[in-house]
Amino acid sequence: MRKTIRFIHCADLHLDSPFKGLRHIPTKLLEEIQLSTYRAFQRLIDTAIDRNVDFVLIVGDVFDGEQQSMRAHITLKTGFEKLARHNIQVYLSYGNHDFLESHTLPRNYPENVHIFNSSNVTHFPFIKDNQKLANIYGFSYSKREVLVNKVPEYKPTEEESIFHIGTLHGSLGNEKNSEDHAVYAPFQLTELKQSKMDYWALGHIHKREEISHEPPIIYPGNTQGRSRKESGEKGCYFVSLSENQTEFTFLPLQEIRYENEILDMSPVENIYELADVVDRLVERAGDRYGKVFLSLILKNRKEDWSMDRIQELIDITNEKYTDQKNWVYIYKIHHQQEKKESMEQPGNKFLVELMRQIHNGDERALEELWLHTEGSKWLERPDEEELATIRGEAEELLRNMLQEGIDRHAN
């Protein structure tokens, strides 16, 4: 009979995330959010110790980019040494953000850390009390893009007395399963189910998802949200594998949450009433979420409500609530336009072409900007996730501006 093993499954730590889209917020909050991925990692280490696990799986994108800071490497080393003192092993792979060729500093980690250093699928044994209890399979990206299906390389050994655990940083399906993530190392669900693995520990997609229960095939999401598209709780899975059953539980780790809140303005008569409504919304958010960045979606805004005046009110509100322990900061406001036939009708060829240009624009048009002598000093090339965010915000802005113009013309 196979002995029970307990482990933590996490992915996409993205240490060193710059949070470039939040440069406009107060310095105190910016410093906190820039440290948030590190604090989530420290919670991960403490959680593994508190839960008395056998090992931790980290499935790709430990670092956010090709250039890793000394802080990130030292933080990892310190955390791994803490796990070593509790006899907890670590099995780690690198993904599309921190592929093997990108590493600029030596990885001087303790002996309890086992790194998948090959672009080919290999495996490590997990041994406890001189008895082999599991094989952990995986690979690391050798370059940013891995476009081939790696699942055929996962070949469990014939040992029936142990567990077989696959780690895979990749995309479910050949199509884009998230507008924010490129398709890398694509796979099909049927392939994983037929692979004879007892557990599939996935990474790459930042949205938590339990794809299958038999066998468990799980995306844990990232450990700390980094934009309004990564809202809600972020963390890891605590897993117990035994001969008769598998149990897995999500555990939150995030330091700061992102949340989207809708504010219905239809009953609001004046700016003072709006101030009261926003105050109540912010207080509820602080009680419910702790530290949180709010993206506020305004619904049913009357035409005589100036967005500039609303933004001024939001600025005043932010000043009141950012000094609290569980602070709340409204960092973005949106006007939710109801789709009107005048703009959204299928025959509106201008709008259709405009949206096509936004999402299919040639990125080479930006090359001159990145190569400019002065511009290159201040601007970093956005990655695919950042470009997707920019496109989405541009689309929203243009739709709102077009609709407001149509409304003024109609009146």
N, C-alpha and C positions, 0 to 999 in steps of 0.2 A: 504494500500500500504506500502511495506517495505521501510524504510528509507535508504538512501545511507550510506555505511560505507567505510572507506579508511584505508588501512593498508599496512605494509611492511612485506614481506615474505622472510626470509633468513634461512640459515642452514649451518652447518659445519664451524663454526668460527675457530675451532681448535686452541684456545688460548694456548700458551706455546709450539707451534710446535718448535722442536729443530733445524730443518734444518741441520741434521747431515751430509748430503752429501755435504755441502758447507764449511767444516772446512778449506779447503785449500785457500779460497779467502781472500783478504785483510781484516784486522780487522774491518775497518770502514764499509765496505759493509756487513760483517757478522752481526755486531751489528744492522744495518738497517733492514736486512731481518728478524732477530729474533724479532724485534719490529713490523714487518709489520702486523701481525695478530691483534695486539692491535690497530694500527692506522686505519686499515680497520674497526674495531669495532667502533672506535670513529667517523669515517665518517658515519657509519650506524646510530648512535645516532643523529648526526647533520642532516642527511638526513630525518629521521623521524620527527624531529622538523620543518625543513624547509618545508616539504610537509604537515605539519599539519595533521598527520594521527591520527586515533583513537587508534590503537594498533600495536604492533610488534609481529610477530610470529617467534620464533627461534626453528627450528625443528631438534634437536639432534646434538651431537658432538660439544657442546659449548667449551669444553676443549679437548685437544689433547690426554690426557692420564689419567691413574688412579691416578697418583700423581699430584695434581694441586698446582701451586704456589700461594703464598699470593698476588703477583702482579696480577695474573689473577682474583682472587676473588675481590680484591679491585677495579680493572678496571671495572669489571661488575657492582659492587655495585655503583660506581660513575656514570657510564653511566645510570643505571636504575633510580638513584635519579634525574638525569638531566631530564629524561623523565617524572618522577613523577611531577616535577615542571611545566610541560606543559600538565598535565593530560592525558598522554599517557600510556596505559596499555601494559603489556608484558605477552605473553603466551609462556612458555618455556618447552621443553622436553629434555631428555638426551638419547644418542644413544649408539652405541657399543664401542665408545672410552671413554666415561665418564659415564658409567652406574651407577645406584644409589648406589650399594654396594662399589663403588670405592672412594666415596667422603671422603676426610680426614679433610676438614675444614668446619665449619658450614656455611650455606648459609643464611647470615643475610641480606636479600634483603628487600627493601621497600615494602609497601602494594600494589603497583601497579603491582607487579610481581606475576604471577600465575603459579606455577610449577606443572606439571603432575608428581606427586610423586608415582604413582602406575604403576605396570606392566600390569594392566588391563585398558581397555579403559574407560575413564571418560570424563566429559565435564565441562567447565566453561561457565557461561553466560557473555556476554558483555552488560553492561548497561550504557546508556548515557542519561543524563537529566532525570533520574528516569524511563527510558523506556528501556526495554529489546530489543536489536536489533539483537543479534546473539548468537548462541551456538558454542563454539570452542571445538572440540573433539581431544583426543590424549592419549598417554601413554609414559612412559619412560622405557628404558631397565633396568631390575633389575640385569642382568649379561651381560657379553660381547656378548654372542651368543643368539639371539632370532631366532629360526629356524621355528616357526609356523606362519601360515597366520593369521594376526590379523584383517583383514578386516571384518570378520563376527561379531566382537565385536562392530563395529561402527554402532550404531542404532540411527539415528536421532529421536528426539522427534517429536510429531505430530503437533508442532506449525508451522503453515503456515505463520504467520505474521513476522517471523524472518528468518535470513540467518543461514545456517548450514555449518560450515567449518571444514574439517578434516585435522589433521596434522599427518603425517606418515613418520617415518624414516625407510626406507626399500628398497627392491629391486624389480623392475618390472620383473616378470617372474620367473620361477623356475630355469632357467639356469643362468649362470654367464653372466650378461649384461655388464660387464666391467672387463677387465683382472686385474684391480687394486683394485677391491672391492669384498669382500666376499658377498655371498647372505644371507641377514638377513631379517626377517619379510617379506618373499616373497608374492607378490600379482599379480593378473592378471588385465589387463586394463579393461576388461569387468566388473569385480567386482566393480571397482571404479565408472565406469559410471552408474552402476545400483544401487548405494548406496543412491541416493537422496541427496547427498551433493551438495552445490552450488559452492564449491571450494575445491580442494585437494592441500594442501601445503605439498610437499614432501621434504625429505632430505636423505642423505647418499651418493648419487652419485655426484661426484664433477664436472661433466660436465653439464652445463646448458642445459635444454631441456624442450620444451613446448610439452608435450605428447598429450594433448587434449585441445581443445578450448571450447567444450560444453559437460560436464562442464569443466572449466579450471583445468587441472592436470599438475602440473609444478614442475620440479626440478630446483631450482635457481642456483645450483652449490655452491662451497664454496666462501667465501668472499675474500680470498687471495690465489693465486696459491702457491704451495709448491715444484714443480718440473717441469721439461720440459714436462711431460705428463699432466700438468695442465696449459697449455699455454692460452694466450688470456685474455680478460677482465673477471674479477671476481666481483661478487657483489650480488645484491638482486633484488626483484621485488616490484614495487609500484602498488598496486591493488585498484581498485574502484569497489565496488559491488553495483548495484542499481536494482530497480525492472525491468527495461527494458533492461539493458545491463551490461556487465562486461568488464572493461578495465584493462589491465596489461602492465606494461612497465619495461624493465630491466634497472637497474641503476648501473654503475660500482662503486666499492668501493676500489679496490686494491691499495696498496701503491707501489708495485713493480710488474712488469709483467715478465712472462717467455714467450719467443718466440723462435721458430725454424726458422732458415734462411738457404736457400740453396745457396751455392756459386759454380757456374759453373767455373771450372778451365781450361776448354778446350781452351779458347783464351789467357790464361796467358802464357807469354814466359819466364819470369824470376822473381826472388824474389822481385825486385823493383816494377814491375807491380802488383804483388800480394799484396804488401803493399798498393798501391794506391787503388786497388779494395776493400780490407778489410776496409780501411779508409772510403771510400764512403758508404759502407754497414753500418758501425757503425754509421756514421753521420745521415743517413736516419732513422736508427732504433731509435736514440735518438729523432729526430723530430717527429716520428710517435707514439712512445710508451711512452716516458718519461723514468723513471728509468726502466731498463730492464736487465735481465739475458738472454744472447743469447746462444742457442745451435746451433753451426755452422755445417752444413752438407756439406762436400766437395764432389762435383760431378765431375767425369771425371779427377781425379787426375792421372797425369802421373807417371809411375813407378819410374822415377828418382827423384821425389819430395819426400824427406824424411819427414816423419811425425814429427820427432824431430825438423827439421829445420822450419817446418810450426808452430809448437808449440812455438818455440822461437820467431817467428814473432808475433804470437798472444799475447804473454807475453808483448812484446814491445808496441803493440797497446793498450792493457789493461791499461798500465801505463799512456798513454796519455789521456784516456777518463774517468777514474774513479774519477777524481777530479771535474768534472763538476756537476752542479746542477742536470740535467737530465743525470746521468751517464749511461754508457753502459759497460757491462762486459761480455766478451765471456768466459763462464765457462766450456764449453765442446766442443770438436770438434770430428766429426765422419767422417769416410771415407765411402761414399755410394758406396758399391760394386755393380756393375751390375751382376745380376745373370747369371752365366755361366754354360753351360751344364755339364762341367767337375765336378762341385761340386753339382749342384742342381738337377741332373737327378734323377728320381724316384728310380733307382736301387742302389743309393748310400746308402747302408744299414748302413755304419759307421756313416754318417751324421744324418740319421734318428734316430738311437739309441742314438747318442750324444745329440740331441735336446730333446729326450724323457727323458733322464737322468736329463737334466737341469731343466725341468719343473715338473718332477715327483719324484725328489730326496727326500729321507727320511730326514726330518728335524731333526730327532733324532740323526743324525750323528754329529750335532752341539752341542749336550748336553755337551760333554766333555769340549768344549771351554767355554760355559757359566758357568760351574761349576769350572773351573780352578781358583785357588787361586788368581793369578795375573791377568789373563784375565778378570775375572768378575769385577775387579776394573775399567777397562777402557772401556769395551764393554757393550752395552745395547742390549737386545734381540730385533731384528727387528720385527715390526708388519707385517701383511700380505701385506700391500701396499709396504713397504720397501723391503720385500722379492721378490715381483713381479718385482720391479725396478732392483734389483740385478740380478735376472734371465735374464731379458731382456738385460741388459748391458753385462752379461757374454756371452749370445748367439751372440750378435753383435760382441764382441771381438773375439770369437772363429771363427766365419764365416770369418771375415776379415783376421785373421792369417792363416786360412786354404787356403783361396783363394790366398793370397800372396805367400804361399808356392807352390801352384799349378802353379802359374804364373812363379815363378823362375825356377821350374823344367822344365816347357815347353820351357823356353828360353835357 
